[in-house]
């Protein structure tokens, strides 16, 4: 199977938003210093009880079709991923992080705002 990644304009955000972003939170990772901080970092897994579903699209104003009400999407890049002619994912990148984060963000920073992978394609 070949994956095709294509640029898309903001007017395609309704289709982009058809890929669910929700996921089940069943564990969390804790970043801890290794060797008193001199040996890098380790990740410790912790089970989350009870597990729960996180869905950013349920937060008011956070669905892709609502982004234009909050930001100038002319400063964003959107991509769609297709496999065998079917949309299986996408990404949204703010090309100027200050657009989302405000003036405290570095002037030359970009921000990966949204990443979606169809549940059938997640591993």
Secondary structure, DSSP 8 states (H G I E B T S, - for coil): --EEEEEE-GGGHHHHTTS---EEEEEEEEEEESTTTTT-EEEEEEEEEEEEEE-GGGSTT-SGGGGGGTS-GGGEEEEEEEETTEEEEEEEEESSTHHHH-TTS-TT--EEEEEEE-GGG--
